[in-house]
Amino acid sequence: MGQLSPLDNSLISKYNTRMKTDNVIALVARLRDRAYDFIIRELKHRKITGLVPSHGGIMSNLFKKDRVSMKEIAERIGRDKSTVTALVNKLVDAGFVVKESDPDDKRITYLCLTAKGRSLENDFDKISERLIATAFRGFSQKEKEELVRGVVKMLNNFD
């Protein structure tokens, strides 16, 4: 872990000398895959089962706010309602989250963490810290800010 494969070194060499930009989407996808693999390893190391990286946005939102509607979660994590429903159902089945209907409007469903779900907050914080530290290893603060600014700009181009 932490060592670059010959393919990675080759990619870095190509990008350092030519700074090609036409493969940026493939690089971002590869980064996402690596981050997901990192999270899966961390969850396994901590013996946390029933979670996958795509649950992270839902859980993180519930750590910050005790009761959140399904609609609000979907908006916050940028996923459609059907995707959120499938992810939430798995969290409910694993005992991390409960659903509550709004007594005044049955169309609204709220999510709340169970004690089991709440108990993972510290692990989530530590995994997030390690993930960010690993991703930004060797970056100056200016490089971090420039990267984030560029990625946000790219994302906004698709809106």
C-alpha positions, 0 to 999 in steps of 0.5 A: 500500500502506498507504492505506485505500480509501474503503470501508475509511474508511467501515467505520472511520467506522461502527465508530468511531461505532457499534462494531457487533459483529454483523459481527465474523466478516466483519471477521476474515475480511477481516483474514485475507484481507488477511494472506494477500495480504500474505504472498503479496506478500512471498513473491513479492517474495523470489522464494519459490515453491511456498509459500502462507500455509497452509504457514506453520504447518507450516514454523514448527513445523519451524523450532522442532523438527527432527522432528515427527509429522504428528499433532502438526503437525495438533494444533499448527496446528488442522487435520485430518489430511487437510488437513495431508496435502495441505499436506505433500505440496505441501511435499514436492513443492516440496522443502522437507520430507521424510517419514520413517516411524517404524521401530517403528510404520509408522502414524507419519510424521515430517516434517523440513525439507530444506536448502532448507526450512531456508534459508527460516527467516530469510525466514519470520521477516522476513515474520512481523515485517513482518506483525505490525508492519503489522497492529498499526500504531497500536495501543498495547500495551494495545490489542494485548493486549485484541484478542488476549484478545478473539479468544482468548475468541471462539475458545474459545467455539467449542470 
